């Protein structure tokens, strides 16, 4: 690799040696990069502080991993002003502008969460498992909000808890009791009236997982909570259910509407569908404004309150002021102040309404860090930190009132096989608490994957080209190409022999005989998935490949076209779910396809994955393919890692290395090694910097001059990637400097000018980059990779950010001809192996590293893996395997 540094200055160490020396990854200086000024303007290192007064703390207002927890909390009035999103790729529509990646790094760099140090590993195991439960005296009146009588559902659940406490039943009774699974559910087996229907997952709550209902079905696509029944995820009918953050990510279902680039809703990771209209009537809004004003909160929060709490939000908020925590950006201390203003002396830290709202808020916050559930000990610690006087009682009350669901999972000891089901030895368990939203999504996903496995029959699936019957006419779409077999289709073995590589042949053979297959590999491995789609197409099957981003779809389409197939066989997951791309759905609401290869599978969150798998037909082949080294999904869950760890299906690991110096460098990072690579064509260049000001200066210099001149990559094809949004070298500072150099202007149109590069948050977790081409009365027009997109005027302030510099999470799933990765001096605590791997692997031809992090970089690569996420999918899949 080449090195570019100011004259007389030693390169920063990147091989673990804190002393300045010649970098192992950075040979001699390159004359093609101009030197920085001898005296760059001094700048303080970024500290992740709030850039504007009154921003709500970013880690509470965003699902974006690239955020910080260093901001000071704002009062409700200030929080409301920043509650709408600011266009971060992984942020929901309500996101306040974060300042660094620290919020993501609880899951990437091990940052302590609100649950307290060590909470992640805490387990509760007393005689196997003892679920936090109310005592017999607690089951009477006074359980509901405001001291009212508990509902029948809550009383039934409280009785079950007492039975466990008295030893009359074990904790499994929480999961095996009847809970009214809907007839639409297809746990572990076929669709209704089809062969191969398997039993539900033992030990899993029997929650409804309705089948995606085609274009006329419900928007959202994610499983919904059952109504009624002991232990149902929703709150009893006597009080409104604690509502998850209205803008939190959720998978869009078939009824979610268009999910193309110009659509503000829908798509994988789209906004959660509120329980009522997003905007109440004038009278209702006026009533909510009066309640807000009485509590000292800004009246313009009214519409957000309606989105969060639904119809009748005014009375709900007056009776239970802590429901204000459901509004994006509101923090517990702000909700406490609001409650004190409304309730006066009746307000106290031990109020049941407060503890219930806090439990929900803590679990929603955990979901922003990727967890789908939390251990009871972690929640107890977090409640204690928020001055709840009796955290155990608070958790018992939350379970009894249906605010949360309770689960027990067997604890696994590394190197020790799980105990057999008939093994009488007592197995340690952990008690988990979770919101119904994520619990039902994981259960639906586990059941759906079991159905894919159990309904697949190799002989029936492809006995003849085009053998699969159609239940109704295919839609008129050029995205539904049908194979025209001129003669007998080649068999799978012949297709495998003709595959372009041994790994591609292995993948073809695995998919030929199994309904579910995982496929791991780097960028080069994408060609193996393309080869599989081509082989299936040759067999006469309807095969498609789905990517996470529009850029990924474009690259897939080009690869398919090179193989002689229509580019329309490449889709995005969001477009496929919304019906904007792909083959459409049959009369049962299932996709019209026989094989689906999902690339970028690590980017699938649990809700998007559940919606996707629920929409697959029986007998389908599903291949989950991706690079295990990249950052996990912005939303909750770790679907790809859990499926691989559960060993529920054949696993194909690509042996095709990524080519060139960048591929060699990234491959080493994937195994924890930061090695020197030879880069004769300046494919990799290290640019040491002294401080934040130097980092900004050199970044602008690289983008505007050095890379275009020395490498031949034009400015529009160069992407800057940095560790976060705030601070002296965050995206905001870098974008301001890059705009001043590349496209100076007053920002006449919502802060933007024609020619500005922007990042457009189409939906939470989905960002596209583009260039402003014009301003119109209806909004700003963008060119997004050749696609003309109009951003509605009302969304410009929310969904657009300057896009010359983005974060690694925003860049995941995309690639550019050249990238400039910026590592400022204080980036060390935010760096992980997965972050470095993702950032360094985004460049196709060239990678420049503006390096001021010193030994923190090799330390992160060698010793800082991604932080674990607490999920249940692996345990659910293993339980299914044990009973198969």
C-alpha positions in Angstrom: 0.0 0.0 0.0 1.1 3.5 -0.6 1.4 6.1 2.1 0.8 9.8 1.9 1.9 12.0 4.8 3.2 15.5 5.4 6.9 15.9 4.8 9.0 14.9 7.7 6.2 13.2 9.6 6.3 9.5 10.4 3.4 7.3 9.4 1.0 6.4 12.2 1.5 2.9 13.6 -1.2 0.4 12.5 0.4 -2.8 13.5 -0.1 -2.6 17.2 3.0 -0.5 18.0 2.1 2.8 19.7 5.5 4.3 18.8 5.5 6.2 15.5 7.2 4.2 12.9 6.9 3.1 9.3 3.5 1.5 9.0 3.5 -2.2 8.2 0.7 -1.4 5.8 2.0 1.8 4.5 5.3 1.8 2.5 6.8 4.9 1.0 5.0 8.2 0.4 3.3 8.5 -2.9 4.1 11.5 -5.1 0.7 11.4 -6.6 -0.9 12.7 -3.5 -0.1 16.4 -2.8 1.2 17.1 0.6 -0.9 18.7 3.3 0.0 22.2 4.3 2.8 22.2 6.8 0.6 24.0 9.4 -2.9 22.6 9.1 -5.6 24.5 11.0 -5.8 23.0 14.5 -9.1 21.3 15.4 -10.2 19.5 18.5 -10.8 15.9 18.3 -14.5 14.9 18.0 -16.2 14.3 21.3 -19.6 13.2 20.1 -21.2 16.2 21.6 -24.5 17.6 20.5 -24.1 20.1 17.7 -27.3 21.9 18.3 -28.9 22.7 21.6 -31.9 20.8 22.5 -31.3 17.6 20.5 -32.8 14.6 22.2 -30.2 12.0 23.1 -29.5 10.2 19.9 -29.5 6.7 21.2 -33.1 7.1 22.3 -34.3 8.6 19.1 -32.8 6.4 16.5 -32.5 3.0 15.1 -29.3 4.0 13.4 -26.3 2.2 14.7 -24.1 5.1 13.7 -25.0 7.3 16.6 -23.7 8.5 20.0 -24.8 8.3 23.6 -22.8 11.4 24.6 -25.5 14.0 24.1 -27.2 15.7 26.9 -30.9 15.1 27.3 -33.2 17.9 26.1 -36.4 19.0 27.6 -39.6 17.8 25.9 -40.0 21.0 23.9 -36.5 20.7 22.6 -36.8 17.0 21.9 -39.9 17.6 19.9 -38.1 20.1 17.7 -35.6 17.4 16.7 -37.9 14.4 16.8 -38.3 14.1 13.0 -35.6 12.1 11.2 -32.7 13.8 9.6 -32.1 11.2 6.8 -29.7 8.9 8.4 -29.7 5.6 6.5 -30.5 3.4 9.4 -32.6 5.8 11.3 -36.4 5.8 11.6 -38.3 8.8 10.5 -38.2 10.4 13.9 -34.5 10.3 14.3 -32.7 13.2 15.9 -29.4 13.9 14.3 -26.8 11.7 16.0 -23.2 12.6 16.4 -21.2 9.5 16.2 -21.5 5.7 15.9 -21.4 5.1 19.7 -25.0 4.1 19.8 -24.3 1.3 17.3 -21.3 0.3 19.0 -22.9 -1.2 22.1 -23.4 -4.0 19.7 -20.2 -3.5 17.7 -17.7 -2.3 20.3 -19.1 -3.5 23.5 -20.3 -0.2 24.9 -22.3 -0.7 28.1 -26.0 -0.3 27.6 -28.5 1.3 29.9 -29.0 -2.2 31.4 -25.8 -1.8 33.2 -22.4 -3.4 33.1 -22.5 -7.2 32.9 -26.2 -7.2 32.3 -25.8 -9.0 29.0 -24.3 -12.1 30.6 -26.5 -12.2 33.6 -28.8 -15.3 33.7 -31.5 -16.3 36.1 -31.5 -20.0 36.8 -32.9 -21.3 40.1 -33.8 -24.9 39.7 -33.7 -24.6 35.9 -35.5 -21.3 35.6 -37.6 -19.1 37.8 -39.6 -16.5 36.0 -40.0 -13.2 37.8 -43.6 -13.5 39.0 -46.1 -11.7 41.2 -46.9 -13.2 44.5 -50.3 -14.5 45.3 -51.2 -11.2 47.0 -50.3 -9.2 44.0 -52.9 -10.8 41.7 -55.9 -8.9 42.9 -57.2 -5.5 42.0 -54.9 -2.6 41.4 -52.9 -4.2 38.6 -54.0 -2.0 35.7 -53.0 1.5 34.9 -54.5 4.0 37.3 -55.2 1.3 39.9 -58.1 -0.3 38.0 -59.0 -4.0 37.9 -56.9 -6.3 35.8 -58.3 -7.8 32.7 -59.2 -11.4 32.4 -56.2 -12.0 30.3 -53.9 -10.5 32.9 -55.5 -12.4 35.7 -55.1 -15.7 33.8 -51.4 -14.9 33.2 -51.0 -13.9 36.8 -52.5 -17.2 37.9 -50.0 -19.0 35.6 -47.1 -17.1 37.2 -48.3 -18.0 40.7 -48.5 -21.6 39.7 -44.8 -21.5 38.6 -43.9 -19.7 41.8 -45.6 -22.4 44.0 -43.9 -25.2 42.0 -47.3 -26.5 40.6 -46.0 -25.8 37.1 -42.6 -25.1 35.5 -41.7 -22.1 33.4 -42.5 -24.0 30.2 -46.2 -23.4 31.1 -45.8 -19.9 29.9 -45.0 -21.2 26.4 -47.1 -24.3 26.0 -50.4 -22.9 27.3 -53.1 -22.3 24.7 -52.8 -18.9 23.3 -55.1 -18.9 20.3 -52.8 -19.4 17.4 -54.6 -18.2 14.3 -55.7 -20.6 11.7 -53.7 -18.6 9.3 -50.5 -19.7 11.0 -48.4 -22.4 9.5 -45.9 -23.4 12.2 -43.0 -25.4 10.9 -45.0 -26.9 8.1 -47.0 -26.4 4.9 -49.6 -23.9 4.1 -53.1 -25.0 5.2 -54.4 -28.1 3.3 -50.9 -28.9 2.0 -48.8 -31.9 2.9 -45.8 -31.7 5.2 -47.4 -29.6 7.9 -45.2 -29.9 10.9 -45.8 -29.3 14.6 -45.2 -25.9 16.2 -41.8 -25.2 17.8 -41.8 -26.7 21.3 -41.3 -24.2 24.0 -42.3 -21.2 21.8 -45.2 -19.0 22.6 -48.1 -20.0 20.4 -48.6 -16.6 18.9 -50.4 -15.8 15.7 -48.3 -15.5 12.6 -50.7 -14.6 9.9 -49.8 -15.3 6.3 -49.0 -12.3 4.2 -52.2 -11.5 2.4 -51.2 -10.2 -1.0 -51.8 -6.7 -2.2 -55.0 -6.3 -0.3 -53.5 -7.5 2.9 -52.4 -5.5 5.9 -49.6 -3.2 5.5 -46.5 -4.0 7.5 -46.3 -7.7 6.8 -44.9 -8.4 10.2 -46.7 -10.8 12.5 -49.3 -9.2 14.7 -50.0 -10.0 18.3 -52.9 -12.3 19.1 -55.9 -10.6 20.7 -56.8 -11.9 24.2 -55.6 -15.0 25.9 -53.3 -15.4 28.7 -49.9 -14.2 27.9 -50.8 -12.5 24.7 -48.4 -9.9 23.7 -50.7 -7.0 23.8 -52.0 -5.1 26.8 -55.4 -6.1 28.2 -58.5 -4.5 26.7 -59.0 -2.4 29.8 -56.1 -0.2 28.9 -54.2 0.8 25.7 -51.3 -1.4 24.8 -47.9 0.2 25.4 -47.0 1.2 21.9 -43.6 0.7 20.4 -41.9 3.7 18.9 -44.0 4.7 16.0 -41.1 5.1 13.6 -39.2 2.0 14.7 -38.2 -0.3 11.9 -40.7 -3.0 10.8 -40.9 -5.1 7.7 -43.2 -3.9 5.1 -45.7 -6.5 3.9 -47.5 -6.9 0.7 -50.0 -4.2 1.4 -47.5 -1.6 2.3 -47.6 0.2 -1.0 -44.7 1.0 -3.4 -41.3 0.7 -2.0 -39.3 2.2 -4.8 -36.8 4.8 -4.2 -39.3 7.5 -4.2 -41.6 5.9 -1.7 -41.4 7.2 1.8 -43.0 4.1 3.3 -42.8 0.4 2.9 -39.9 -1.9 2.3 -37.7 -3.9 4.5 -37.3 -2.0 7.7 -40.2 0.3 6.9 -42.0 2.3 9.6 -44.2 0.4 11.9 -47.8 0.8 11.1 -49.5 2.7 13.9 -52.6 1.5 15.6 -54.6 4.4 14.3 -54.5 7.0 11.6 -51.2 8.8 11.5 -53.0 12.1 12.0 -56.1 12.5 14.2 -58.9 14.9 13.5 -58.7 18.6 14.4 -60.8 18.0 17.6 -58.6 15.1 18.7 -55.4 17.0 18.0 -56.7 20.0 19.9 -57.5 17.8 22.9 -54.0 16.3 22.8 -52.4 19.8 22.6 -54.3 20.8 25.7 -53.0 17.8 27.6 -49.5 18.4 26.4 -49.6 22.1 27.4 -50.9 21.2 30.8 -47.9 18.9 31.3 -45.4 21.5 30.0 -44.8 19.7 26.8 -44.8 21.5 23.4 -48.2 21.3 21.7 -46.7 20.5 18.3 -46.0 17.0 19.6 -49.7 16.2 19.1 -49.3 14.5 15.8 -46.5 12.4 17.0 -48.5 11.4 20.0 -51.3 10.2 17.7 -48.9 8.2 15.6 -47.4 6.6 18.7 -50.6 6.0 20.8 -53.3 5.9 18.2 -56.9 6.9 18.5 -58.0 8.3 21.9 -54.4 9.3 22.7 -55.5 12.4 24.7 -57.4 10.6 27.5 -54.7 7.9 27.5 -52.0 10.4 28.0 -53.9 12.2 30.7 -54.5 9.0 32.6 -51.0 7.6 32.0 -48.5 10.5 31.4 -45.6 8.1 31.0 -47.0 6.9 27.7 -45.3 10.0 26.4 -42.2 7.7 26.3 -43.7 6.2 23.2 -43.0 9.4 21.4 -39.7 9.4 19.6 -36.9 11.3 21.3 -38.6 11.6 24.7 -36.5 10.4 27.6 -37.6 9.1 31.0 -36.6 12.3 32.9 -38.8 14.3 30.5 -41.7 11.9 30.9 -41.3 12.2 34.7 -41.5 16.0 34.5 -44.6 15.7 32.3 -46.2 13.3 34.8 -45.4 15.5 37.8 -47.1 18.4 36.1 -50.2 16.4 35.4 -50.5 14.2 38.5 -49.0 16.4 41.2 -48.3 14.6 44.5 -49.8 11.4 43.1 -46.8 10.9 41.0 -43.9 8.8 42.3 -41.0 6.7 41.0 -42.8 3.5 42.1 -46.0 4.2 40.1 -46.9 1.0 38.2 -47.7 3.1 35.1 -44.2 4.5 35.1 -42.5 1.1 35.5 -44.5 -0.4 32.7 -43.7 2.4 30.4 -40.0 2.1 31.4 -39.9 -1.6 30.7 -41.3 -1.0 27.2 -38.9 1.9 26.6 -35.9 -0.1 27.7 -36.8 -3.0 25.4 -37.4 -0.7 22.5 -34.0 0.9 23.2 -32.4 -2.5 23.3 -33.9 -3.2 19.9 -32.0 -0.2 18.6 -28.9 -2.0 19.7 -30.0 -5.2 17.9 -31.6 -7.2 20.7 -34.9 -8.9 20.2 -35.2 -9.7 24.0 -33.3 -9.0 27.2 -32.4 -11.1 30.2 -34.5 -10.4 33.2 -31.4 -9.5 35.3 -30.4 -6.9 32.7 -33.8 -5.3 32.8 -33.8 -5.3 36.6 -30.5 -3.5 36.6 -31.8 -0.9 34.2 -35.0 -0.3 36.1 -32.9 0.3 39.3 -30.8 2.8 37.4 -34.0 4.7 36.7 -35.0 4.8 40.4 -37.7 2.2 40.3 -37.9 1.2 43.9 -38.7 -2.5 43.4 -37.5 -3.7 40.0 -38.5 -7.3 40.6 -42.1 -6.3 41.3 -42.1 -4.0 38.3 -41.1 -6.9 36.0 -43.8 -9.1 37.6 -46.4 -6.5 37.0 -45.2 -6.0 33.4 -45.5 -9.7 32.7 -48.9 -9.9 34.4 -50.3 -7.0 32.5 -49.1 -8.3 29.1 -46.7 -5.5 28.6 -43.9 -8.0 27.9 -43.7 -11.7 27.1 -41.5 -14.0 29.1 -39.4 -16.9 27.6 -36.8 -19.4 28.7 -33.9 -20.5 26.5 -31.4 -23.2 27.3 -28.0 -21.9 28.0 -25.3 -23.2 25.8 -21.7 -24.0 26.9 -19.1 -23.6 24.2 -17.8 -27.0 23.1 -20.6 -28.9 24.8 -23.4 -30.4 22.8 -27.0 -29.4 23.8 -28.7 -32.0 26.0 -31.0 -34.4 24.3 -34.7 -33.8 24.8 -35.1 -37.1 26.9 -32.0 -36.3 28.9 -33.0 -36.2 32.6 -30.1 -34.0 33.5 -31.1 -30.5 34.4 -30.1 -27.9 31.8 -29.4 -24.3 32.7 -31.7 -21.8 31.2 -31.9 -18.1 30.9 -35.1 -16.1 31.4 -35.8 -13.5 28.7 -38.3 -10.8 28.4 -39.3 -9.3 25.1 -41.9 -7.2 23.3 -44.5 -9.1 21.3 -43.4 -7.3 18.1 -40.0 -9.0 18.0 -41.1 -12.2 19.7 -43.7 -12.9 17.1 -41.4 -11.9 14.3 -38.8 -14.4 15.5 -41.4 -17.2 16.0 -42.9 -16.5 12.6 -39.5 -16.6 11.0 -38.5 -19.9 12.8 -41.8 -21.5 11.7 -41.5 -20.2 8.2 -38.0 -21.5 7.8 -39.1 -24.9 9.2 -41.9 -24.9 6.6 -39.4 -24.1 3.8 -37.3 -27.1 5.0 -40.2 -29.5 5.5 -42.3 -28.8 2.4 -39.4 -29.2 0.0 -39.4 -32.3 -2.1 -36.5 -32.5 -4.6 -38.2 -34.8 -7.1 -41.5 -32.9 -7.1 -39.9 -29.4 -7.1 -38.4 -29.7 -10.5 -39.6 -32.9 -12.2 -40.0 -30.9 -15.5 -39.4 -27.5 -16.7 -42.2 -25.1 -15.7 -43.8 -28.0 -13.9 -45.0 -25.9 -11.0 -48.7 -25.1 -11.5 -50.0 -21.5 -11.5 -53.1 -20.7 -9.4 -53.9 -17.6 -11.4 -52.7 -15.6 -14.3 -49.3 -14.1 -14.1 -49.1 -10.3 -13.9 -48.2 -8.4 -17.0 -44.6 -7.5 -16.1 -41.3 -7.7 -17.7 -40.1 -8.9 -14.3 -41.7 -12.4 -14.9 -39.4 -14.0 -17.5 -40.2 -17.6 -18.1 -37.6 -20.1 -19.3 -38.3 -21.5 -22.7 -36.9 -25.0 -22.8 -35.9 -26.1 -26.3 -35.6 -29.6 -25.1 -35.1 -31.7 -22.0 -33.7 -29.6 -19.2 -30.2 -30.5 -17.9 -30.1 -32.3 -14.6 -28.6 -30.6 -11.5 -25.4 -32.6 -11.6 -24.7 -31.5 -15.1 -25.4 -27.9 -14.2 -23.1 -28.2 -11.2 -20.3 -29.6 -13.4 -20.8 -26.6 -15.7 -20.6 -24.1 -12.8 -17.9 -21.5 -13.1 -16.1 -22.4 -9.9 -15.9 -25.3 -7.4 -17.7 -23.2 -4.8 -20.5 -22.4 -7.3 -20.8 -26.1 -8.1 -21.1 -26.9 -4.4 -23.8 -24.3 -4.0 -25.8 -25.7 -7.0 -25.7 -29.2 -5.6 -26.7 -28.0 -2.1 -29.7 -26.1 -3.5 -30.7 -28.9 -5.7 -31.4 -31.2 -2.8 -32.6 -28.8 0.0 -35.2 -26.2 0.6 -32.9 -24.0 2.8 -29.2 -23.4 2.3 -26.8 -20.8 3.7 -23.9 -19.5 1.6 -21.1 -17.4 3.0 -18.4 -15.5 1.2 -17.0 -12.1 0.2 -17.8 -10.0 -2.8 -16.6 -12.6 -5.3 -19.0 -15.1 -3.9 -21.9 -13.1 -5.3 -21.0 -14.7 -8.7 -21.8 -18.1 -7.2 -25.3 -17.0 -6.3 -25.7 -15.7 -9.8 -24.5 -19.1 -11.1 -27.2 -20.8 -9.0 -29.9 -18.5 -10.4 -28.7 -19.3 -13.9 -28.7 -23.0 -13.2 -32.2 -22.9 -11.8 -33.3 -20.9 -14.8 -31.8 -23.6 -17.1 -33.9 -26.1 -15.2 -37.1 -24.1 -16.1 -37.5 -22.8 -12.5 -38.6 -19.3 -11.7 -35.5 -18.0 -9.9 -34.7 -14.6 -8.5 -31.9 -12.9 -6.6 -32.6 -10.2 -4.0 -30.2 -7.6 -2.7 -30.4 -5.2 0.2 -29.8 -2.0 -1.7 -30.6 -0.6 -5.1 -26.9 -0.5 -5.8 -26.7 -4.2 -5.0 -29.6 -4.9 -7.2 -27.9 -3.1 -10.1 -24.7 -5.1 -9.6 -26.7 -8.3 -9.5 -28.6 -7.3 -12.6 -25.4 -6.6 -14.5 -24.0 -10.0 -13.5 -27.2 -11.8 -14.5 -27.1 -10.0 -17.9 -23.5 -11.2 -18.4 -24.8 -14.7 -17.9 -27.5 -14.2 -20.5 -30.4 -13.7 -18.1 -32.8 -10.8 -17.8 -31.6 -8.1 -15.3 -35.1 -8.0 -14.0 -34.4 -11.3 -12.1 -32.5 -9.1 -9.7 -34.7 -7.3 -7.1 -34.4 -5.6 -3.7 -35.9 -7.2 -0.6 -38.0 -4.1 -0.1 -39.2 -4.0 -3.7 -40.1 -7.7 -3.6 -42.1 -7.4 -0.4 -44.0 -4.3 -1.7 -44.7 -5.8 -5.1 -42.8 -3.1 -6.9 -40.2 -5.6 -8.2 -40.1 -9.3 -8.9 -42.7 -11.8 -10.0 -45.7 -10.7 -8.0 -47.9 -12.9 -5.8 -50.3 -15.7 -6.5 -53.9 -16.0 -5.2 -52.6 -17.1 -1.8 -50.3 -14.1 -1.5 -47.2 -16.1 -2.0 -44.4 -15.0 -4.4 -44.5 -16.6 -7.8 -41.1 -18.1 -7.7 -39.4 -21.5 -7.2 -36.0 -20.3 -6.0 -34.9 -17.1 -4.2 -31.3 -16.3 -3.4 -31.1 -13.5 -0.8 -27.7 -11.8 -1.0 -26.6 -9.4 1.7 -28.4 -11.7 4.1 -26.6 -10.3 7.2 -28.5 -7.0 6.6 -31.8 -8.7 7.1 -33.4 -7.7 10.4 -35.8 -10.2 12.0 -39.0 -8.3 10.9 -38.0 -8.0 7.3 -36.9 -11.7 7.3 -40.2 -12.8 8.8 -42.2 -11.0 6.2 -40.1 -12.3 3.4 -40.2 -16.0 4.5 -43.9 -15.8 5.3 -44.4 -14.8 1.6 -42.6 -17.8 0.2 -44.6 -20.6 -1.4 -44.4 -24.2 -0.1 -41.7 -26.2 -1.8 -39.5 -23.2 -2.6 -35.7 -23.2 -2.5 -34.3 -20.4 -0.3 -30.6 -19.5 -0.2 -29.4 -17.0 2.3 -26.1 -15.7 1.1 -23.8 -13.0 2.5 -20.6 -11.9 4.0 -20.4 -12.9 7.7 -17.7 -10.3 8.3 -19.8 -7.2 7.6 -21.9 -5.2 10.1 -25.1 -6.7 11.1 -28.5 -5.3 10.3 -29.6 -1.9 11.4 -32.8 -3.4 12.8 -33.2 -5.9 15.6 -31.9 -9.5 15.2 -29.0 -11.3 13.6 -30.9 -13.5 11.3 -28.1 -14.8 9.1 -25.7 -15.5 12.0 -28.5 -17.3 14.0 -29.5 -19.5 11.0 -25.8 -20.4 10.5 -25.2 -21.1 14.2 -28.4 -23.3 14.5 -27.1 -25.6 11.8 -30.6 -26.0 10.5 -29.6 -26.5 6.9 -26.6 -27.2 4.6 -23.9 -24.5 4.7 -21.7 -23.7 1.8 -18.6 -21.6 2.5 -17.1 -20.0 -0.6 -13.5 -20.7 -1.3 -13.3 -18.0 -4.0 -11.1 -15.1 -2.6 -11.7 -11.5 -3.4 -9.2 -10.3 -5.9 -6.6 -7.6 -5.8 -4.9 -5.7 -2.9 -8.2 -4.6 -1.4 -9.5 -8.1 -1.4 -6.3 -9.4 0.2 -6.4 -6.6 2.8 -10.1 -7.2 3.7 -9.7 -11.0 3.8 -7.0 -10.6 6.4 -9.2 -8.3 8.4 -11.9 -10.9 8.4 -9.7 -13.3 10.4 -8.3 -10.6 12.7 -5.1 -9.7 10.8 -4.1 -6.2 9.5 -1.4 -7.2 7.1 0.8 -5.3 4.6 -0.4 -5.7 1.0 1.4 -4.9 -2.2 -0.4 -2.2 -4.1 1.6 -1.4 -7.3 -1.4 0.4 -8.8 -2.1 2.5 -5.7 -5.2 0.4 -5.0 -4.6 1.0 -1.3 -3.1 4.2 0.1 -2.6 5.1 3.8 -2.7 8.8 4.5 -1.4 9.6 8.1 -2.9 12.7 9.7 -1.9 14.6 12.9 -5.3 15.9 14.1 -8.9 16.5 13.2 -8.2 19.6 11.1 -5.6 17.7 9.1 -8.0 14.8 8.6 -10.7 17.0 7.2 -8.2 18.9 4.9 -6.7 15.7 3.6 -10.1 14.1 3.0 -11.2 17.0 0.9 -7.9 17.0 -1.0 -8.2 13.3 -1.8 -11.8 13.6 -3.1 -11.3 16.8 -5.0 -7.9 16.3 -6.5 -5.7 13.3 -5.6 -7.9 10.3 -6.3 -9.3 11.7 -9.6 -5.9 12.7 -10.8 -3.8 9.7 -9.7 -6.3 6.9 -9.9 -8.6 8.2 -12.6 -11.9 7.9 -10.7 -14.1 10.9 -11.1 -15.4 12.8 -8.1 -19.0 11.6 -8.3 -17.7 8.0 -8.0 -15.7 8.6 -4.8 -17.4 8.0 -1.4 -16.2 9.1 2.0 -16.9 6.8 5.0 -16.4 7.9 8.6 -17.2 6.6 12.1 -20.1 8.9 12.9 -22.1 12.0 12.3 -20.8 14.4 14.9 -17.6 15.7 16.1 -14.8 17.5 14.2 -14.5 14.6 11.7 -18.0 13.3 11.5 -20.3 13.3 8.5 -21.6 16.8 9.2 -18.2 18.4 9.4 -16.9 16.5 6.4 -20.0 17.2 4.3 -19.8 20.9 5.0 -16.1 21.0 4.0 -16.8 18.9 0.8 -19.7 21.0 -0.2 -17.7 24.2 0.2 -15.0 22.8 -2.1 -17.1 20.8 -4.6 -20.4 22.6 -4.8 -20.5 25.9 -2.9 -23.9 27.5 -2.5 -26.3 29.0 0.0 -28.5 25.9 0.3 -31.6 27.8 -1.0 -33.8 24.7 -1.2 -34.2 23.2 2.3 -30.4 23.6 2.8 -29.5 22.0 -0.5 -28.5 23.3 -4.0 -28.6 21.6 -7.4 -25.5 19.5 -7.7 -25.3 18.6 -4.0 -24.7 14.9 -3.3 -27.3 13.7 -0.8 -28.2 10.6 1.2 -32.0 9.9 1.0 -33.6 7.8 3.7 -36.3 6.1 1.7 -37.4 4.2 4.8 -35.7 3.3 8.1 -32.7 1.1 7.3 -32.8 2.0 3.6 -30.8 4.8 2.2 -29.9 5.7 -1.4 -27.4 8.2 -2.5 -28.0 10.7 -5.3 -27.5 14.2 -6.6 -29.9 17.1 -6.4 -30.9 18.0 -10.0 -33.7 20.6 -9.5 -36.0 22.2 -7.0 -39.7 22.2 -7.7 -42.8 23.4 -5.9 -43.5 19.8 -4.8 -40.0 19.0 -3.6 -36.5 18.3 -4.6 -35.7 16.2 -7.6 -32.8 13.7 -7.4 -30.8 11.6 -9.7 -30.3 8.3 -7.8 -28.1 6.1 -10.0 -29.9 7.1 -13.1 -33.4 7.0 -11.6 -35.3 10.2 -11.4 -36.7 10.6 -7.8 -38.9 13.4 -6.4 -38.5 13.9 -2.6 -41.8 15.4 -1.4 -41.4 18.9 0.0 -42.6 17.8 3.5 -39.8 15.1 3.6 -36.9 17.2 2.5 -36.0 18.3 6.1 -36.6 14.8 7.5 -35.2 12.4 4.9 -32.3 14.2 3.2 -28.7 14.7 4.4 -25.6 15.7 2.5 -24.2 12.5 1.2 -20.5 13.1 0.2 -19.7 11.4 3.6 -21.7 8.6 5.1 -21.2 6.1 7.9 -20.2 2.5 7.5 -23.8 1.3 8.4 -25.1 3.6 5.6 -22.5 2.2 3.2 -23.3 -1.5 3.9 -24.6 -3.3 0.9 -23.2 -0.7 -1.5 -19.9 -0.3 -3.4 -18.2 2.5 -5.2 -15.2 2.7 -7.6 -13.2 4.5 -4.9 -13.7 5.1 -1.2 -11.9 7.3 1.4 -12.2 5.9 4.9 -11.6 8.5 7.7 -10.3 7.3 11.1 -9.8 10.3 13.4 -7.7 10.2 16.5 -10.6 9.5 18.9 -12.2 6.8 16.7 -10.7 4.0 18.7 -13.6 3.2 21.1 -15.9 3.0 18.1 -13.9 0.7 15.9 -14.6 -3.0 15.7 -13.4 -5.7 13.3 -16.8 -5.7 11.6 -16.8 -1.9 11.2 -13.3 -1.9 9.7 -14.1 -4.8 7.4 -17.3 -3.1 6.2 -15.7 0.3 5.6 -12.6 -1.1 3.9 -14.5 -3.4 1.6 -16.7 -0.8 0.0 -14.2 0.3 -2.6 -13.9 -1.6 -5.9 -10.7 -0.1 -7.4 -9.2 2.1 -4.8 -9.2 2.6 -1.0 -7.6 5.6 0.7 -7.4 5.5 4.5 -7.1 8.8 6.3 -5.5 7.4 9.4 -5.2 9.2 12.7 -6.3 6.3 15.0 -2.8 4.9 15.6 -2.7 1.5 17.3 -6.4 1.5 17.9 -6.9 0.3 14.3 -4.9 -3.0 14.5 -6.3 -3.5 18.1 -9.9 -3.3 16.8 -9.1 -5.7 13.9 -7.4 -8.2 16.2 -9.3 -8.1 19.4 -12.7 -6.3 19.1 -15.4 -8.5 17.5 -18.9 -7.4 17.1 -20.8 -7.3 20.4 -23.3 -10.1 20.9 -27.0 -9.5 20.4 -29.6 -11.2 22.6 -31.9 -13.1 20.2 -34.1 -16.2 20.3 -34.0 -17.4 16.7 -31.1 -19.8 17.1 -32.8 -21.5 20.1 -36.1 -21.7 18.3 -34.5 -23.3 15.2 -32.5 -25.7 17.4 -35.7 -26.7 19.2 -37.3 -27.5 15.8 -34.3 -29.5 14.8 -34.5 -31.6 18.0 -38.1 -32.6 17.2 -37.7 -33.0 13.5 
